[in-house]
Amino acid sequence: MEKFLIEVSARHVHLNSDAVNVLFGKDYNLKAKRNLSQKGQYLCEEKVTVIGPKAKFDGVSVVGPVRKNSQVELSKTDARKVGIDAPIRESGDLKGSGSCKIVGPKGEVNLEEGVIVAKRHLHADNKDAELLNVKDGDIVCVNICSKDRSAILKDVVVRVSDNFTLSMHIDVDESNAINFSGEKGEIIKV
């Protein structure tokens, strides 16, 4: 079976153009710091503060490019710490999700909904999806053999697009639970 890269996705925000203008100034353009594994995605130089009812996180990374809707991705531990009820969802599924305040150097945005815990997912282009015998929207199980804490992660949603590079994304909580240190994963039948 084909093995694939697993990446840990820490807390971050995606911003729409209105939020960028409020947080960083009118007609501001986000500055790319480094490219991420998914084509066209990049870590920005800009950072923001995410504020919930109980606490805040300073220095939260912004991921570009600008999106249609602003979205904050936290781990479940992060969400509990700041007091946000963030559901586990696929990216972009924001209806009825958690709320927060995002603060930048020039202003703040009250996000009425848009805070989620990203559902673990596997990115694949059409060629890799065919090799793995999966299609967009499939739910699979992934085996990760890590030192002292190997695990089978269920409920991994497959996302297929020719814009994607083969890799699985888990959050910091999942990474810590399996003592992750760069191992690769493979789809298994259970």
C-alpha positions in Angstrom: 0.0 0.0 0.0 1.2 3.5 -0.8 2.5 5.5 2.2 2.1 9.3 2.4 3.3 12.3 4.3 1.5 13.3 7.5 1.7 17.0 8.5 0.7 18.6 11.8 -1.5 21.6 11.4 -1.2 24.1 14.3 -3.7 26.8 15.1 -4.0 29.3 12.3 -6.5 31.6 10.5 -7.6 32.1 6.9 -8.9 35.6 6.1 -11.3 37.1 3.6 -10.4 40.4 1.9 -12.6 42.5 4.2 -10.9 41.1 7.3 -7.5 41.7 5.8 -8.4 45.4 5.2 -9.7 45.8 8.7 -6.9 44.0 10.5 -3.9 45.3 8.4 -5.2 48.4 6.6 -7.0 49.2 3.4 -5.8 47.5 0.2 -3.2 45.5 2.3 -1.7 42.5 0.6 -0.6 39.5 2.7 3.1 38.8 2.5 4.2 35.2 1.9 6.8 33.9 4.3 7.1 30.4 3.0 5.1 28.0 0.8 3.2 25.1 2.4 2.9 21.6 0.9 -0.5 22.3 -0.8 -0.1 24.2 -4.0 -0.8 27.9 -3.8 -1.0 27.9 0.1 1.5 29.8 2.1 2.4 30.9 5.6 2.2 34.6 5.9 4.5 37.0 7.7 1.4 38.5 9.4 0.2 37.3 12.8 -3.1 38.1 14.6 -4.6 37.6 18.1 -7.5 35.3 18.5 -9.7 36.1 21.5 -12.4 33.9 23.1 -14.6 34.4 26.1 -11.9 32.9 28.5 -8.5 33.7 27.1 -6.6 34.7 24.0 -3.8 33.4 21.7 -1.3 36.0 20.5 0.8 35.5 17.4 -1.5 33.2 15.5 -0.3 32.5 12.0 -2.2 33.7 9.0 -2.4 31.3 6.0 -2.8 32.7 2.5 -4.1 33.3 0.0 -7.2 35.3 0.9 -10.3 33.2 1.0 -14.1 33.8 0.4 -14.8 33.4 4.2 -12.6 34.0 7.2 -11.9 30.8 9.3 -10.0 30.0 12.5 -8.7 26.5 13.0 -7.9 25.4 16.5 -7.3 22.1 18.2 -10.0 21.0 20.7 -7.6 21.8 23.5 -7.1 25.3 22.1 -10.8 25.9 21.8 -11.5 24.8 25.4 -8.7 27.0 26.7 -10.1 30.1 25.1 -13.8 29.1 25.8 -14.9 28.7 22.2 -17.4 25.9 21.2 -15.7 24.8 18.0 -17.2 21.9 16.2 -15.1 19.3 14.3 -15.7 20.2 10.7 -14.2 20.1 7.2 -12.6 23.3 6.1 -15.2 25.7 4.8 -18.1 24.1 6.7 -18.7 27.1 8.9 -22.4 27.4 9.4 -23.2 27.5 13.1 -19.6 27.1 14.1 -17.8 29.0 16.9 -17.2 32.7 17.2 -14.3 34.8 18.3 -12.6 38.2 17.9 -9.6 38.5 15.7 -7.2 41.5 16.4 -4.6 42.8 14.0 -2.3 45.9 14.1 -4.9 48.1 12.5 -8.3 46.8 13.8 -10.4 43.9 14.9 -13.0 41.7 13.4 -15.8 40.0 15.3 -16.2 36.6 13.6 -19.8 35.5 14.3 -19.1 32.0 13.0 -16.0 30.4 11.5 -14.0 28.8 14.4 -13.6 25.0 13.8 -11.5 22.1 14.8 -10.4 20.8 11.3 -11.5 17.3 10.6 -8.5 15.1 9.9 -8.2 14.8 6.2 -6.1 13.4 3.3 -5.3 15.6 0.3 -4.7 13.8 -3.0 -4.6 14.7 -6.7 -6.6 12.5 -9.1 -3.6 10.3 -10.0 -2.8 9.6 -6.3 -6.4 9.0 -5.5 -6.5 6.4 -8.2 -3.4 4.7 -6.9 -4.9 4.7 -3.4 -8.3 3.5 -4.7 -10.2 6.4 -3.1 -12.4 9.3 -4.3 -13.3 12.7 -3.1 -15.5 12.5 0.0 -14.5 9.0 1.0 -14.0 8.3 4.7 -10.9 6.1 5.4 -8.8 4.7 8.2 -5.1 5.5 8.3 -2.5 3.5 10.1 0.4 5.5 11.6 3.3 3.6 13.1 5.0 5.9 15.6 7.4 5.2 18.4 5.6 3.7 21.3 2.1 5.0 20.2 1.1 3.6 16.9 -2.5 4.3 16.0 -5.3 3.8 13.5 -7.0 7.1 12.9 -10.6 6.6 11.6 -12.9 9.1 10.1 -10.3 10.6 7.8 -12.0 12.5 4.9 -10.4 12.3 1.5 -10.3 15.5 -0.5 -9.3 15.1 -4.2 -8.3 17.9 -6.5 -5.5 18.3 -9.1 -4.5 21.3 -7.0 -3.6 19.0 -4.1 -0.4 17.3 -3.1 -0.6 13.9 -1.4 -0.5 14.4 2.4 -2.6 13.9 5.5 -3.3 16.7 8.0 -3.8 16.1 11.7 -4.0 18.7 14.4 -1.6 19.2 17.4 -3.9 17.2 19.8 -3.8 14.2 17.4 -0.1 14.5 16.9 0.6 14.5 20.7 -1.7 11.6 21.3 0.3 9.4 19.0 3.8 10.8 19.8 4.1 11.8 16.2 7.6 12.4 14.9 7.4 12.5 11.1 6.1 9.0 10.4 4.2 8.3 7.2 0.6 6.9 7.0 -1.1 4.3 4.9 -4.8 3.6 4.3 -5.9 0.3 5.7 -9.0 -1.8 5.7 -10.6 -2.4 9.1 
